[in-house]
Amino acid sequence: MIADIQKEILRLKKEKDFCILAHCYQTPDILEIADFSGDSFALSKKAAGVKNKNVLMCGVRFMAETVKIFSPEKRVYLSKSDAGCPMAEQLSVEELIKLKERYPDHAVVAYVNTTAALKTLCDVCVTSSSAVQIVKNMPEKKIIFIPDCNLGDFVKKQVPEKEIITINGGCPVHAGMTVADVEKAKSEHPDAKLIVHPECIPEVTAMADYAGSTVGIMNYAEKSESKSFIIGTENSIVQHLQLSYPDKMFYPLSKNCVCHNMKLTTLVDVLNVLRGTDGEEIIMADEMRIKAKHCLDRMLELS
């Protein structure tokens, strides 16, 4: 059944001129039929370079928005309309306007996990892998970092020469992992390296052997001479690493680190989008797209 569905998706993808993007939190059956997989920003740049007229993002809404920002001439689809990101939706436009009025001499740095509407009000965007470098390279000395206070704290510790203000926001899935989870995992797997995403709380990140982006975590596991790892990010990465490196052992830091929004998309959902019976086309006004693209372009300039 799975192979038959995948075969039909590949047929329709070619027939209807689709490029399929799959964030690395998607399940293996979806990753296998994707043209590209990886982190959200890298996927949007890949999509901009293809000739396909249609792009399907298997991920969440802000990711599909970023694809549309870079590829306005393409028809961009989100696999499931209600696949959102709690972190991206925590801060409203009105709240950010008030924050900018309160700190008028501060530049606004937005984590890529934000809505397109928020990006229109920001000075520069960052990814988890580029945040430290970009903040270091910015000429501005005073910064408001939105929306993830944990990633903001991670940056603040490594760029002490900048004055960085954070807000009370972040990824509830990553923030749910605790020091107690680390202690338990370490007691069960004492020889394992702890590698985590900087969206984790500072106390957990401080205990890690490595902290970095999802792709950074996967690269670390690949290149490390260690044979066992505790993974402090969305648990699908544990499965992907197990499949990629079966000679090594991978354990989740917490069984509860699951992004239910990412898990909304199934292989059949992908099939139905290509059939034209599911999914949502991302429509964005040129004014919003151009304003939102400014902070993304500046990210590329500073990284």
N, C-alpha and C positions, 0 to 999 in steps of 0.2 A: 504493500500500500504506500509506504513512504517513498520508495523508489519510483513508483508510478506517478505520484503527485509531483515529485521533483522533475521527472521527465517532462510532464505536461507544462510545468512552470518554465522550464528551459525552452520548450517549443514556443510558448506564448511570448516569452521575453524577446525572442528573436523576431517573431512575427509582428509584434506591436512596438518594437524599437524601445525597449526599456533597459535602463541600467538599474540594477538592484544593489542598494547599499545596506549593510547589516552591521549595526553596532556590535562590539564584541561581547555584550551582555546577552545577545540573542542565542538561541539554542543551536546545537551543531547542525541539525537538519536544515535550518535556514542559512547558516553560514556557508554550507556546501553549495547552495545555488546562487549565492551572492557574487556579484562582480568584484566588489571590494568589501572588506571588513576591517574594523579598527575603531579608533576613537572618533568622536563626532566631528571635530573640526577637520581632521585629516580626510574624512569621508566627503565633506562638502567641497574640499579642494580637488579631490579625485573626480567628483561629479562634474565640476566646472571644466575639466579637461577632456571629457568624452563627447562623442558626436551624437549620442542618443538624444531623441527629442523628449523622452519621458524618463523620469527618475523616481524610483520608489525607495523611501527611507523606512527601513525596518528598525524602528527606535521610538523616540518620543518627539513631541511637538517642536521643542526649541531646535532640535537637530534638523528637522525638515525645514524649519524657517531659515536656518543658516544656509542650507542647500539653495533655497530660493533666492536668498540675498546674493549669492555668488553666481547663480544661474537663472537670471530673470527671463531668459528666452526659452527656458525649458518648462515643461509641465511637471511639477513636483508633487508627489503624493506621499501621504503618511499612511502607514499600514492600518492603524487603528485610530479613529478620531479621538477617543478618550484616553489615549496614551500620553500622559503629561509628565511633568517632573515637579515634585513638591518643592524642591529648592528653587527652581526657576520661577515658580509662581508665588513664592513667599512675600516678595516685595512688590508693591504696586507702583505705578507711575507717579501717582500723587504723593506717595511716601518718599520716593526718591527726589522729587522736586523739592519737598520740604527739607530733606537732608542737605541738598545742594544749597538751599537758601541759608541753612544754619551754618554751613562751612563753605562760604563762597570762594575761599582761597585754596580749596582742595580740588585736585583732579580726581575723577571717578574712574576706578578700575573695575571692570565687570568680568567675573568668571564667565566663560562661554556658556555655562548652564544658566542662562537668563533668557527672557523673552525678547523678541525683536523690538517690542515697544520700549523695554528698558534700555536696550542697546542704543536707541536713538538719543538718550540723555547722557551717554558715557563717553569718556575721553579715549579709552583704550580697552581692548578685550584681552583676556589671557586664557590659556589652558592650564591644566594642572602641571604639565611638563614645562611650560614656558613662563609661568607666573614670576618666579624668582628673577630670572634673567631680564624680563621686560620691566619689572619694577626697578631693578638696578639701573637699567638703561634710560629710564624716563628722566627728563630734566626736572620735572616737578618734585619738590621735596615733601609736600603734604598730600596725602592720598586717602580717599574713602574707598575701601575694598568691599564690593558686594558680590553675591549675597552670603557666601560661605565664610563664617567666622573662623572655622577650623583651618581651611586653606589660607585664609588671611593671616592667622596666627603663625602658620608654617612659613609664610613669606616674611612676616615681621621679624621673626627670629633670625632669618638669614640676610635681611637687609636692615640692620639696626640704624643705619644712617638716615632712613626715611621715617617720617611721622605717619603712621598708618592707623586709621580708624576703621574698625569693623562693626558690623551690625549683628544682631542676634538671629542668624539664619544659617542654613546648611542642609546637608543631605541627611534626612532622618534615618535612613538605612545605615549609612556609615557611622553616624553619630551614636547609634545604638550599641556599638561594640565598646566594651568596657575593659578596665584594667583587670577585673576578675576573669573576664574571658581570656585575656592574655595569660594570666597566671595558670588557669586551668589547662589551656592548650599547651603551655610550656611544660607543665607537669606531666602531661600525657605524651608529649613528643619533645623531650629535652634536647635532642640533637638538631631539631629543625630550626631553620632560619625564619624569623618573623619578617614578612614583607607586607607593607600596608599602603593604602592610599592616603594622601594628606587631607582628605575629607574626614578622616577619623579624628576623634577628639585629641587634643595635644598630649594628654597623658598616655594614650595608646601609641601615638606616633613616636613619642620619646623612647619607647621600649623597643622599637623596631630596629632590625638590622639594616633595613632599607625602606624608604618611603618615597613613592613616586606615582606617576600616572599609571593607568591600566596597562598601556603598552610598555611602560618602564618596568612594571612588575613582571610582565611576561618575559621581557628581555633579560632581566636580572636572573630569573629562574633558569633561563636557557643557558646563560654564560657561567653561572655559579658552579663551582666544583662540589658544592653540597648536594646531598641526595634526598633531603627532605625539607619541606617548606610549610609554614603556616601562612595562609593567605588572608589578609585583612582587607578584602574588597568584595564586591558582589560575587556570590558563590558560583555563578556560571563560569567564572575564570578558573576555579578549581577544576571543573570538568574539562575545560579547554586545555589546561596545562597537562592534565592526566592523559588526554588523547595525544597531545603533541610530544610529550616526554614520558613514555610509559616506564622508563627505567628509573624514574624518580618518584617520590611520594609527595602528595599535596593534600593538606588538611585545611578545612575552613576554620577561620578564627571563631566564627559564630554561625550556627545553623540558621540563625534568623536574618542573616545579611542577604536578603532577597529583595530585588526591586520588582514589585508587582506590576508596575507600569511597563517595564521592559518585557515582562512575561506575558503581557496581553496578546502580543503578536504570535500567531501560530503559522505553521507551514500552509495550512488551508487558507488562512487569511491572505497570505501572499498570493496564492492561486486566485482567490476571489477578486483581489485588486486587479490582477491582470485580465480577469474576465470582465471587469467593469461593474462588479456587484458589491464591492466593499471598498473601504478606504476613503480618504478625503484629499481632494486637491488643495494645496496651499495657495491661497490667493493673497497677494500683498500689494498695497498701493505703492507706486513708485516713490512717493515722498518718504514713506516709512523705510523702504528698502535702502534708499540712498543715505538717509541719516544713520541707519543701523550699520551700514557697511563702513562708515567712517572709522568706527572704533576697531573693526576687524582689520581694515587696511593698516591702521596705525600699529596694530599688533604685529603684522608682517614686517613693517618697517623697523620695529624695535627688537625683533627676535633674531 
